[in-house]
Amino acid sequence: MKHYHTYPAGAPLPLGASLTPRGVNFALFSRNATAVSLVLEIPHSSLEQQVELPLDPEIHKTGDIWHILLPALKLPIYYGYRVKGEFDPEGSGHAFDDSLILLDPYAKELRPSNWGEQNRDLGKKPCCSIHQPEYNWEGDRPLNIPLKDSIIYETHVRGFSQDPSAGVANPGTFQGLCEKIDYLRELGITAVELMPVTEFNENESIFVNPESGEALKNYWGYSPLSFFAPKSGYCAPWSNPLNEFRDMVKALHRAGIEVILDIVYNHTAEGGIDGPTTSFRGIDNTIYYLLDPWTRTYLNFSGCGNTCNCNHPIVRNLIIDALHWWVIEMHVDGFRFDLASILGRDSTGEVLANPPMVEMIAEDPVLAKTKIIAEAWDAAGLYQVGSFSTHHRWAEWNGRFRDDLRAFICGNQGTVASLATRIAGSSDLYQAHNRRPCNSINFITSHDGFTLADLVSYDKKHNQMNGEDNRDGDNHNLSWNSGVEGPTADQAIQRLRSRRCRTLLVLLFVSQGVPMLVAGDEFGRSQQGNNNAWCQDNELSWLDWSLLERNNRLFAFVRQLIRLRREHAVFRRDTFFVTRENEDEPPHIPEISWHGLQPGVQDWSSDCHTLAFMLNGRGEQDDDFYLLFNGSRGESRTFTVPAPPRRRRPRRWKKIIDTGLSGPDDFQQPEDAEVIRNGARLKVAAMGCVVLQSRSGEHKQDLAGAEPSPSAATARGQIRVP
C-alpha cells in the first residue's frame, strides 16, 4: 500500500468507519493519545496480512479526532487501532498500551465467531469488520404500538430456542427465534424484550461448575464489547449478523410484534484495571470511565469493576449515536436501560438533579416514538423507582410492584394497602409530573431472580452450581415454598403452587401499567431454585419446550389472560383513577372502588389478607369487573358480591376466572360462564382469586329475587388508596 502521508486526511465526522463515494473514512476520538495507527487486515488479498498506517497529526487529526480516508479499499476488511500514550493508571489515570490492537467503539460488526469459541484475536488482530451488504427492508416501518397497550415478553435469544425440545432448524439464534413467531402470536404478546444482543465474550467467566469442573459461561451477556455490533454467536453459521438481526426484526414486525433491546451502557467488558483492554481503556481511559479523583481507581457503581462516564459529552454522544443506529438502521422499537441510574451520575459519581444523558434520550427527535424503559437502580444502592426522571417518556421497571405482589401471595402482614396501590397503577410513584400508569412496567419475575414456578417452590436460593458457594444472588426473594422446599409429589402442595402462580398472573394482567412476562413462566419453567443463572448456559437456563405440553393448561390460562387484557380497555387506562379529595365534593360514579369481604367495607389493617375491587367500565365504554383476592395462607374466605354499576340496561355478573379450580375450568368465556347473582356469597380459595365480568342482561330473570347490594356503601368504597 502507499505511504500513509499520501492518503487523504478524510473527515473527523462521523466517528467510526464510513463508506463514502471517495472510499472508506476512518475517524477515532482520542484526546490524550500521542500517536494512533490504523491497522488493516484484508482477507483473500495478495497484500500482507496486516498493514499499519501511522496517522500524521499534522494531516490526519482535527482537534481530538484522528481520521484518514482510504480510496478504492476492497471489502470486506478487518480494522483496528494501535493507540500510544502514557501508561500511569495510579497517577494520571491514563492506560495506553500500543502493543494491543483495539476495537473501534463505533464498529458495527466484529470478527465473527460461533457461540462458545475462544476468541484469541482480541488485542492481537484487527477485529472490527466492514462488510455492510445492502438490505431490503421491504417497506418495514415501526409499529408504534402505544405503550399502554403493550404486553412485553422478556427472553434470551440463545435460551429461547437452544434446547432440542424447541424443534427449530437454527437453535439459539436470531433465526431460531423467528421460527417460534407463531407461538409468540398465539400467546398474544406485543413486544419481545431481548437480553443483551451486542457482542460480548461468553468465555470470560472465571467460575467453574463445582461438581463437573466445567468452565461456566457469561450466558446473560451483560458485559459489552461493543455498543453497536450484533452478537455473531447468536447467528446461524456463515450468516451476516447485521442482516440476520434485521431479518428477525422484519419478521417480528410482520407478526405485529415489536423489538425492545436490553442495553448496557453502565459498564463494559474491560472490568477493573486487571481486566482485558479491548477498546475504551486503551483509547482514553480518563474520558470513558469514572475514576476516583485521588486514587485513580475505578468507581464501581455497576458491580462489574468499572462504570462508564455517561454524562461526559463524548460518552453521551456515543450512547446517542448507538441508539440512533439501532433505531434507524436496525428498526428497533425500544430500549430497556440496564442499571439506568448510572446514567444520572456525574464524573465523580454524584447523583445529578437533572442528568443531561437522561434528558437527551427523552428529548431526542429520532427517538421520539421509541419506547425507553429504565432499570431505575444501580449496584451501589441507588434506588430511583418512581423518581428516575420527571420526564413523561421514561417508563421504569417497577420493583415496588414486584415486591408488593410477592409479599401478598406469601401471606405476609400489612400488604393489602400496598397491593391496592400497585393494582391502581402506582399513583404514589408516577402520578406526579404528568406521568401516567404506563410509566410503570409491572413484573413479578425477570431474568434476574426466581422464575415464577420457583417463586412458589423455594424459600431460599440454590446457586451452588454457579461456583461461588451460594454467595451470589439476592437473599431477599419474597418467596414461599408453599410448605416443602423444591420438587414434591404432594398433590395438595402442587395445587397450592399452581393456584398461587395463576393468582399472581391475574394480578399482573389486570393491574394498571404495562405487564412484562418472562419467557417460560407461561408454562412453568424452573431453574431448580437458582436465582442468578447468569453463568448457566445449559438446560437450567434454556426453555424446555416439553413443558408446554405438560403444562398446557397453564399456558392456556396465560393466553386467555392476555386476550382479556387486550380486549378490555378498562385494564389499560391512559390516566389514573379519579378520586374524591373530600366529602364536600359532589358525588360521582367511582371508576374504581375498594371492598373487603362485604361490599363497601374496607379493611386496610395489617392483619388483613383479603381485597376486592370493582372496575366501572363506563368511562372506557367497556364491561365492568369485580375482582376478589385472598392472600391467606391456609383458609378460604367468603365474599359478598355487590350489584354491577348501574347502566341503562341491567347487567349481570359472570364468573370468568376462579384460580381455586383446575384448568380448564379456571377460566371461562363469558358466554359459557356461571351467572353470579347480586348478593351472592362467593368462596375464594387460599392464595386464590375470582374475577367477575358484567354483561348486558338479556335475561332479567337472572336478577330477580337477588339480594339488593348496598349501592350507597359501594359509593362510599371510593377512597384514596393508602
VEXGU-859661 format. One line per field, with one value per residue (C-alpha): residue number from 0; x, y, z negated. Coordinates in steps of 0.05 Angstrom, whole numbers, plus 32768, in hexadecimal, padded with zeros to 4 digits. Each point is the difference from the previous one (the first is absolute). Example, Ala and Ser with C-alpha at 12.3 -4.5 7.8 and 13.67 -1.06 7.14 Angstrom:
2
num = (0:1);
east = (80F6:801B);
north = (7FA6:8045);
up = (7F64:800D);
END
This chain:
722
num = (0:1:2:3:4:5:6:7:8:9:10:11:12:13:14:15:16:17:18:19:20:21:22:23:24:25:26:27:28:29:30:31:32:33:34:35:36:37:38:39:40:41:42:43:44:45:46:47:48:49:50:51:52:53:54:55:56:57:58:59:60:61:62:63:64:65:66:67:68:69:70:71:72:73:74:75:76:77:78:79:80:81:82:83:84:85:86:87:88:89:90:91:92:93:94:95:96:97:98:99:100:101:102:103:104:105:106:107:108:109:110:111:112:113:114:115:116:117:118:119:120:121:122:123:124:125:126:127:128:129:130:131:132:133:134:135:136:137:138:139:140:141:142:143:144:145:146:147:148:149:150:151:152:153:154:155:156:157:158:159:160:161:162:163:164:165:166:167:168:169:170:171:172:173:174:175:176:177:178:179:180:181:182:183:184:185:186:187:188:189:190:191:192:193:194:195:196:197:198:199:200:201:202:203:204:205:206:207:208:209:210:211:212:213:214:215:216:217:218:219:220:221:222:223:224:225:226:227:228:229:230:231:232:233:234:235:236:237:238:239:240:241:242:243:244:245:246:247:248:249:250:251:252:253:254:255:256:257:258:259:260:261:262:263:264:265:266:267:268:269:270:271:272:273:274:275:276:277:278:279:280:281:282:283:284:285:286:287:288:289:290:291:292:293:294:295:296:297:298:299:300:301:302:303:304:305:306:307:308:309:310:311:312:313:314:315:316:317:318:319:320:321:322:323:324:325:326:327:328:329:330:331:332:333:334:335:336:337:338:339:340:341:342:343:344:345:346:347:348:349:350:351:352:353:354:355:356:357:358:359:360:361:362:363:364:365:366:367:368:369:370:371:372:373:374:375:376:377:378:379:380:381:382:383:384:385:386:387:388:389:390:391:392:393:394:395:396:397:398:399:400:401:402:403:404:405:406:407:408:409:410:411:412:413:414:415:416:417:418:419:420:421:422:423:424:425:426:427:428:429:430:431:432:433:434:435:436:437:438:439:440:441:442:443:444:445:446:447:448:449:450:451:452:453:454:455:456:457:458:459:460:461:462:463:464:465:466:467:468:469:470:471:472:473:474:475:476:477:478:479:480:481:482:483:484:485:486:487:488:489:490:491:492:493:494:495:496:497:498:499:500:501:502:503:504:505:506:507:508:509:510:511:512:513:514:515:516:517:518:519:520:521:522:523:524:525:526:527:528:529:530:531:532:533:534:535:536:537:538:539:540:541:542:543:544:545:546:547:548:549:550:551:552:553:554:555:556:557:558:559:560:561:562:563:564:565:566:567:568:569:570:571:572:573:574:575:576:577:578:579:580:581:582:583:584:585:586:587:588:589:590:591:592:593:594:595:596:597:598:599:600:601:602:603:604:605:606:607:608:609:610:611:612:613:614:615:616:617:618:619:620:621:622:623:624:625:626:627:628:629:630:631:632:633:634:635:636:637:638:639:640:641:642:643:644:645:646:647:648:649:650:651:652:653:654:655:656:657:658:659:660:661:662:663:664:665:666:667:668:669:670:671:672:673:674:675:676:677:678:679:680:681:682:683:684:685:686:687:688:689:690:691:692:693:694:695:696:697:698:699:700:701:702:703:704:705:706:707:708:709:710:711:712:713:714:715:716:717:718:719:720:721);
east = (8000:8015:8026:7FCF:8013:7FE1:7FBB:7FCB:7FF1:7FB7:7FCE:7FFB:7FB5:7FDC:8029:800D:800B:7FD2:7FF6:8003:8002:804B:8011:7FFE:8007:801B:7FF9:8013:7FFB:803B:8011:803D:8022:8044:7FFC:7FCC:8008:7FC9:800C:7FE0:7FF8:7FE4:7FE8:800E:8030:8044:8017:8021:7FD0:8006:800E:800D:7FF5:801B:7FD5:8025:7FE4:8010:7FD5:7FD2:7FE8:7FCC:7FF9:7FFD:7FEB:8030:7FE8:8015:7FDE:8014:7FE9:7FF1:8002:7FE2:7FCF:7FFB:8039:8011:801D:8015:802D:8042:7FFD:803E:8005:8010:7FF4:7FF8:7FBE:800F:8019:7FE3:7FCD:8016:8007:801A:8020:8016:8011:7FB5:7FD3:7FC0:7FB8:7FE0:7FC7:7FD6:800C:7FBE:801A:8038:8028:7FCC:8004:7FD0:7FE4:8032:803E:803C:800E:804C:8003:7FEA:803A:802C:7FDC:7FD3:7FBB:7FD1:7FDE:7FE8:7FD1:7FBF:7FD6:7FC3:7FBF:7FB9:7FD1:7FC4:7FDB:8008:7FEB:7FFC:7FC0:7FFA:7FD3:7FEA:8027:7FBF:7FEA:8042:800C:804B:8021:8047:802C:8047:800F:8029:7FD7:7FBE:800F:8041:7FE1:7FF3:7FB8:7FF8:8001:801E:8031:802E:8000:8019:7FFF:7FD9:7FE5:7FEC:7FD7:7FDE:7FED:7FD7:7FD9:7FC0:8005:800A:7FC3:7FD6:8016:7FEB:803C:800E:804B:803D:8033:8042:8037:8042:800D:803F:8043:801B:8031:7FD9:8041:8017:7FE3:8034:7FD0:7FF8:7FC9:8015:7FE8:801A:8038:7FE4:800D:7FC2:7FEC:7FEA:7FBD:7FD7:8031:7FFD:8049:8003:803C:7FD8:7FC4:7FF0:8015:7FCB:8019:801A:7FF9:7FB4:8003:7FFD:8045:801A:7FC6:800A:7FEE:7FE4:7FD1:7FEB:7FED:7FDA:7FDD:7FE8:7FE7:7FDC:7FDF:7FEA:7FE3:7FD8:7FE2:7FEE:8037:8031:8049:801C:804A:801D:803E:803C:801F:8013:8040:8028:8023:8043:7FF1:8033:8048:8012:7FCC:800C:800D:7FD7:7FE9:7FEC:8037:8037:7FE0:7FF5:7FF6:7FF5:7FC8:7FD8:8000:7FF3:8041:800B:801F:8035:8011:7FED:7FE0:7FC0:7FBF:7FD5:7FB6:7FF1:801B:802A:8042:7FF6:7FCB:7FF7:8006:7FBB:7FF9:8041:7FEF:8029:7FDE:7FBB:800B:8016:7FC2:7FD1:8023:7FF8:7FB6:7FF7:8021:7FD5:7FC1:8012:8029:7FE4:7FB7:8000:7FC1:801A:8035:8005:803C:8025:8012:7FE5:800D:8049:7FE9:7FF2:8045:8034:804B:800B:7FC6:7FD2:7FB6:7FEB:7FBE:7FF4:802F:800F:8004:7FBA:7FE2:8023:7FE3:7FBA:8003:8025:7FD6:8017:7FEA:7FBE:7FD4:8031:7FEF:8033:7FFF:802E:8018:7FFE:8036:804A:802E:8017:7FBC:7FE3:7FB5:7FD7:7FBF:7FCE:8035:8030:7FE7:7FC6:7FFC:7FBF:8023:8029:7FE0:801F:8004:7FD4:8025:7FCD:7FC9:8029:800E:7FB9:7FDE:8032:7FF6:7FB4:8004:8030:7FCA:802A:7FE3:7FEF:7FFB:7FB9:8006:8041:7FE0:7FC6:8031:8024:7FC0:7FE9:803F:8031:7FE7:802D:803B:7FE8:7FC6:802C:8020:7FCB:8015:7FCE:7FF2:8027:803F:7FFE:801B:7FE0:8022:8001:803F:8039:803F:8020:7FE2:7FD1:7FD3:7FB5:7FFF:803C:7FE2:7FCA:802E:803E:800C:804A:802E:8025:803A:8036:800A:8018:8042:7FFD:7FEB:7FB9:8018:7FE7:7FB9:7FCD:7FED:7FC1:7FD2:7FBB:7FF1:7FDD:8009:7FB7:8014:803A:8042:8006:7FDE:7FCB:7FCE:7FCE:7FC4:7FE3:8040:8002:7FB9:8012:803D:7FD7:7FCA:8034:8020:7FBE:7FEA:8041:7FF6:7FB9:801B:8035:7FD0:7FC6:802B:8008:8043:8026:8008:8041:8002:8040:8008:7FED:7FD7:7FC2:800E:8022:804B:802D:804A:8000:8003:803B:7FF0:803F:8009:802D:8035:7FD4:8002:7FDC:7FBC:7FFA:7FF7:7FE7:7FB5:7FE7:7FC9:7FE7:7FE2:7FD1:7FDC:8005:7FE7:7FD3:7FC8:802D:8012:7FB7:7FF1:8037:7FEA:7FB9:8017:8027:7FC3:7FD4:802F:8006:7FB4:7FEF:8018:7FEC:8042:8029:7FED:8026:7FF3:7FFD:7FBD:7FD9:7FF6:7FD8:802F:7FCD:7FB7:7FEC:800C:7FC3:7FF7:8015:7FFE:8041:802E:801D:7FE6:8021:7FDD:800D:7FD7:7FC2:7FF2:8015:8022:804B:8035:8046:8019:8042:7FE1:7FD0:800F:7FC3:7FF0:7FC9:7FF7:7FCF:8013:7FCA:8008:7FD0:8037:8025:7FBF:8012:7FE4:8003:802B:8000:8040:8009:8044:8010:8049:7FF4:8030:7FD2:7FB6:7FCC:7FD9:7FB8:7FF0:7FBB:7FF6:7FE2:7FD6:8024:8002:7FBE:7FF8:7FC5:7FF9:8006:803F:8013:803F:8021:8038:8037:803C:8008:8047:7FE4:7FEB:802E:8007:7FDB:7FC8:8029:7FF3:7FBE:7FE8:7FC6:7FCD:8011:800C:7FD4:7FD1:800C:7FC4:8005:800A:801B:8036:803E:8036:8047:8036:803E:8032:7FCB:7FD6:7FBD:7FF0:7FB9:7FEE:7FBF:7FD8:7FC1:7FC5:7FDA:7FDB:7FE3:7FEA:804A:7FFA:7FBC:7FFF:8049:8014:8008:8047:800C:800F:800C:8034:801F:8005:801E:8034:8021:803A:8046:802C:8030);
north = (8000:8048:8027:801A:8049:7FF8:7FED:8037:801C:7FED:801E:8000:7FF1:7FD1:7FD7:7FB8:7FE2:801E:7FED:803E:800B:800F:7FC2:7FEB:8037:7FED:802E:7FF3:802D:8001:803F:7FE8:7FD1:8015:7FD4:7FD6:7FCB:7FE1:7FB5:7FDB:7FB8:7FF1:7FB8:7FDA:8037:7FFB:8036:7FEF:7FEA:803F:8046:8038:8048:8031:803F:8042:8031:8039:7FE1:7FCC:8023:8035:8014:7FBF:7FD5:7FD7:7FF0:7FE7:7FF0:7FC1:8002:7FC1:7FD3:7FBC:7FE2:7FD9:8017:7FFD:803C:8018:8034:8004:803A:801A:802B:8001:7FC3:8019:7FE5:8014:8046:8022:7FC8:7FF3:7FB7:8001:7FC1:8001:7FB6:7FF4:8008:8020:7FFD:803E:8015:800F:7FBD:7FE4:7FB9:7FD8:7FC4:7FC8:7FC3:7FC9:7FFB:7FE4:8008:801E:8043:8003:803B:8038:802E:7FDA:800A:8034:7FE8:8036:7FED:8029:7FD4:8024:7FE0:8025:7FEC:8001:8012:7FF4:803C:7FED:8039:8008:7FE3:8038:7FD7:802F:7FEF:7FF8:7FC9:7FDB:7FBB:7FF4:7FBB:7FFE:7FCA:7FEB:7FF5:7FC1:7FE3:8009:7FCB:7FDC:7FC4:7FC5:8002:8042:7FD9:8037:7FFC:8036:7FFA:8039:8034:803B:7FD1:7FCE:8036:800E:7FB7:800A:803D:7FD9:7FED:8048:8015:7FCA:8016:8048:802A:8042:8007:7FD4:801E:7FDF:7FF9:801D:7FF3:802A:7FDD:7FE4:7FCA:7FC5:7FDE:8037:7FDE:7FE8:7FD1:7FB6:7FCE:7FE5:7FB9:7FF7:8032:801B:8049:802B:8034:8048:7FE9:803F:802E:803E:800F:8025:8002:802C:802E:7FF4:7FBC:7FC8:7FC0:7FD3:7FC4:800A:7FF5:7FC2:7FEB:802A:8032:804B:8019:8042:7FE1:7FC5:8031:802A:7FC2:7FF2:8046:8001:7FBD:8014:8041:7FDA:7FD8:8040:7FF8:8037:7FF7:801F:7FF9:7FF8:802C:800A:8045:8001:7FD7:7FD7:7FBD:8021:7FFC:801A:8012:7FB6:7FF0:7FFB:8040:7FFA:8046:803A:7FF9:8000:8039:8032:7FE2:8042:8014:7FC0:7FE9:801D:8003:8012:8047:7FED:7FB6:7FFD:7FBC:7FF0:8016:7FC2:8010:7FC7:7FC6:7FEB:8024:8041:8035:8027:804B:8008:804B:8012:8020:7FCE:7FC5:8021:8007:7FB7:7FE8:802C:7FEB:7FB6:800A:8024:7FC7:7FCB:8027:8019:7FC6:7FC5:8017:7FF2:8018:800D:7FF8:7FE8:8022:7FD2:8021:8041:8027:8003:802D:8034:8002:8036:7FF7:7FF7:7FCF:8032:7FFD:803A:8024:8007:7FCF:8017:7FB8:7FEE:8040:7FF7:7FBB:8017:803E:7FE3:800A:7FBE:7FDA:8026:7FC2:7FCE:7FDE:8011:7FD7:8009:7FCD:8037:7FE9:7FEF:7FD0:8034:8006:803A:7FF0:8030:7FDB:8037:8037:7FEC:8039:8032:7FFB:7FE0:7FD4:7FD7:7FBF:7FD7:7FB9:8005:7FD9:8017:7FDD:7FBF:8003:8012:7FCA:7FCC:8014:7FFA:7FBA:7FEB:8010:8037:8033:8047:7FF4:8011:804C:7FFA:7FCD:802F:8038:7FD3:7FE6:8048:8012:8016:8048:800C:7FF8:8019:8030:803D:8027:7FEC:7FB7:7FC8:7FB8:7FE7:801E:7FC2:7FC1:7FCC:7FBD:7FC7:7FDF:8012:7FDF:8014:7FD7:7FC5:7FE9:8001:7FB5:8007:803C:7FD2:7FC4:801A:8029:8008:8006:7FC2:801C:7FCC:7FEF:8048:7FEF:8037:7FD6:801B:8047:801F:8015:8026:7FE6:802A:7FD9:800A:7FB8:7FC7:7FB7:7FEF:7FCE:7FD8:8018:7FED:7FC8:7FD7:7FC9:801D:8011:8031:8029:7FFA:801C:8039:8012:7FFF:802C:8032:8005:800C:8033:8026:7FFF:801B:8039:800E:8005:8025:8036:8045:8008:7FD6:7FB5:7FDC:7FB4:7FD8:7FCA:7FBC:8019:7FF2:7FB6:7FF7:8004:7FF3:800F:7FD0:8039:8024:804B:8018:7FD4:8032:7FCA:7FC4:7FF2:7FBE:7FE0:8028:8040:7FE8:7FFB:7FB9:7FFF:7FBD:8026:8021:7FBE:7FE9:8043:8012:8015:8035:8018:8004:8027:8034:8005:800F:8033:8024:7FFE:801B:803B:8010:7FFE:802C:8048:8004:7FDC:802E:8046:803C:8028:7FF2:7FF4:803D:8004:802D:802B:800E:7FF4:8047:7FF1:7FEC:7FB5:7FDD:7FB9:7FE1:7FE4:7FD0:7FEF:7FD6:7FCC:7FCB:7FC2:802C:8033:8047:7FE8:8008:7FE2:801E:7FE2:7FDC:7FBC:8003:7FD2:800B:8035:800B:8038:8015:801E:802B:7FFA:8037:8034:7FD0:7FE9:7FBC:7FC9:8003:7FD2:7FEA:7FDF:7FDB:7FEB:7FD5:8003:7FD4:7FC5:7FCB:8010:8013:8040:8012:8041:801F:8018:8045:8013:8018:804B:801B:8006:8010:7FB6:7FD0:7FD7:7FBF:7FE2:7FC4:7FDB:7FFD:7FEF:7FD5:7FEB:7FD2:7FD2:7FD8:800D:8005:8012:8038:802E:8004:802C:802D:7FDC:7FBE:801A:7FF8:8039:801D:8022:8042:7FF4:7FBA:7FE6:7FE9:7FD5:8011:7FCC:8010:8024:8001:8032:8006:8031:8013:8023:8026:7FF4:8022:7FDD:7FDE:7FD7:802C:7FC3:7FF6:803D:7FF0:7FF0:8010:8021:804C:8019:803E:8031:8038:7FD6:7FF1:804A:800B:7FCB:8033:801A:8015:7FC2:8002);
up = (8000:8009:7FCB:7FCD:800F:8045:7FE6:7FFC:7FBB:8005:7FCF:7FB4:8002:7FFD:7FCF:8013:8045:8035:8048:802C:804C:7FFA:7FD6:7FB6:7FCD:7FBB:7FC4:7FB7:7FC3:7FD1:7FDB:7FDA:8032:801A:803E:8024:8036:802A:8007:803B:8013:8045:8006:8041:8016:8020:7FCF:7FBE:7FC9:7FD6:8018:7FCE:8013:7FCC:8002:8007:7FCD:802F:8036:7FE2:7FC1:7FF3:7FB7:7FD8:803B:802A:8047:8044:8043:8026:8048:8028:7FC3:8011:7FCE:7FD5:7FD3:7FB6:7FDD:7FBB:7FE0:7FDB:7FD0:7FDE:7FC2:7FB6:7FD5:7FB9:7FE4:7FB9:8012:803D:8009:8047:8015:8048:801B:8048:7FFF:8008:803D:7FE6:8014:801E:7FD0:803E:8024:801A:8007:7FE1:8018:7FFC:7FD4:7FEF:7FBA:7FCF:802C:7FDE:8021:7FFF:8031:7FD1:7FF5:8031:8043:801E:7FEB:801A:8041:803A:8027:8004:8037:8019:7FE0:8019:7FC8:802F:7FE5:7FB7:7FD2:7FB4:7FE2:7FCC:7FD3:7FC7:7FC1:7FD8:8030:7FFE:7FE3:7FFA:8003:7FE4:801E:800F:804A:7FF5:7FC7:8024:8035:7FED:7FDE:8030:7FE9:8026:8041:802A:803A:7FE4:7FB4:7FD5:8037:801A:8035:7FCA:7FDE:8043:8005:7FC0:8017:8009:7FB7:7FEB:8029:7FE0:7FBB:8011:7FEC:8023:7FF5:7FF3:7FD1:8012:7FCD:8019:804A:800B:8003:7FBF:7FEC:7FE5:7FEB:7FD0:7FC2:7FCE:7FDC:8009:7FF0:7FBB:8011:8047:8002:8042:800E:7FFA:8034:7FFD:801B:7FF4:8024:7FD3:8011:8042:802E:802F:7FFC:8049:801C:7FFC:7FDF:8037:7FD1:8005:804B:802B:801A:8039:7FFE:7FFA:7FBA:8018:8032:7FD5:7FC9:8033:801A:7FBA:7FF5:8042:7FF2:7FBB:801B:8034:7FC6:7FDB:7FCC:7FED:7FED:7FC0:7FF0:7FBB:8007:7FD2:7FFF:7FB6:8007:8033:8005:7FEE:7FB6:7FCE:800F:7FFE:8035:804B:8027:8040:8011:7FD2:7FCC:8035:8028:7FC8:7FBA:7FDC:8030:8005:7FB7:7FBB:7FD8:7FB8:8002:7FCC:800A:804A:7FF3:8023:7FDF:8001:7FFF:8031:7FD5:803C:7FF3:8027:800D:8040:7FFC:801F:7FF7:8021:8043:8027:7FDF:8006:804A:8006:7FDD:8029:8040:7FED:7FF1:8042:8026:7FE1:8010:8046:801C:7FD8:7FF6:7FB5:7FDC:7FBA:7FCB:7FB9:7FDE:7FD1:7FBD:801D:7FC0:8015:803A:7FCA:7FE0:800D:800A:7FB5:7FF8:7FDF:8014:802C:7FF6:804B:8023:8048:8019:7FE6:801D:8043:8009:7FEF:802C:803C:803F:8021:7FC1:7FF9:800D:7FE1:7FBF:7FCA:7FC0:7FC4:7FCF:7FCC:7FD1:8000:7FDC:7FCD:7FDE:8027:8006:802B:800F:8009:8000:8037:802C:7FFF:804C:8016:8034:7FD0:7FEA:7FC7:7FEA:7FC3:7FCA:7FCD:8028:8001:7FB5:7FE9:8029:7FE9:7FB8:8006:801F:7FC9:7FCD:7FE0:7FD0:8014:804B:8015:8004:8029:802D:800F:8011:8031:8020:800B:8027:7FC9:7FFD:7FC4:802F:8043:7FFA:7FF5:8039:8033:8000:800E:7FEB:803D:7FE2:7FD3:8020:7FD3:7FF5:7FCE:8019:802F:801A:7FBE:7FC8:7FF8:8038:7FF0:7FF2:7FD1:7FDD:7FE3:7FF7:7FDB:7FC1:800E:803C:8018:8028:7FEF:804A:800C:7FDF:7FCA:7FC4:8005:7FEF:8041:800E:7FD6:7FBB:7FFE:802E:7FE0:8010:7FDC:8011:7FF1:7FCB:801D:801D:8049:8027:7FDD:8010:7FCE:802B:7FCE:8003:804B:8004:7FD1:8029:8040:7FE0:7FE7:8045:8023:7FCC:8009:804B:7FF9:7FD6:8034:803A:7FDF:7FDF:801F:8021:8033:7FF1:800D:8002:7FFF:8035:7FE5:7FC5:802A:7FFE:7FBC:800F:7FC4:7FF2:7FC5:7FCF:8021:7FFD:8024:803D:8025:800C:800F:804B:7FFA:7FF3:7FC0:8028:8043:800B:7FFB:8035:7FE9:7FC5:8031:8009:7FB8:7FE5:803A:7FD1:7FE1:8046:8013:7FC1:800F:8049:7FEB:7FCC:8036:802E:7FC7:7FF5:804A:800A:7FC4:7FFC:7FB7:7FF0:802D:7FE9:8019:7FC0:7FB6:7FDE:7FEA:7FB5:7FD2:7FD8:7FCA:7FEF:8014:8049:8029:8005:8040:801B:7FE6:8036:7FCD:7FBB:7FCA:7FD6:7FCD:7FF1:8001:8037:7FEC:7FC0:8006:7FD4:8007:7FBE:7FFB:7FF3:803B:803A:802D:8033:8033:8031:8036:8043:801F:804A:8014:800A:802F:8020:7FE6:7FD4:7FB4:7FD6:7FB8:7FE9:7FBE:7FE3:7FC3:7FE9:7FC3:7FFB:7FE6:8006:8033:7FF5:8012:8023:800C:8048:800D:803C:803F:8009:8019:804B:802E:800C:7FC6:7FFB:7FDF:7FE5:8022:7FDC:8034:7FD3:7FC2:7FF0:7FCA:8039:802E:8049:802E:7FCF:7FE1:803C:8024:8039:7FEA:802C:7FDD:7FBA:7FC3:7FEF:7FBB:7FE0:7FDC:7FB6:800B:7FD1:8024:7FE2:8016:7FF3:7FD8:802D:8035:8026:8023:8039:8012:8041:800D:803E:801B:7FDF:8038:7FCC:7FCA:7FD8:7FEF:7FD4:7FE2:7FB7:7FF5:7FC0:800A:7FFE:7FD6:8038:7FCF:7FDD:8042:800F:7FBC:8013:802E:7FD5:800F:7FFD:7FC5);
END
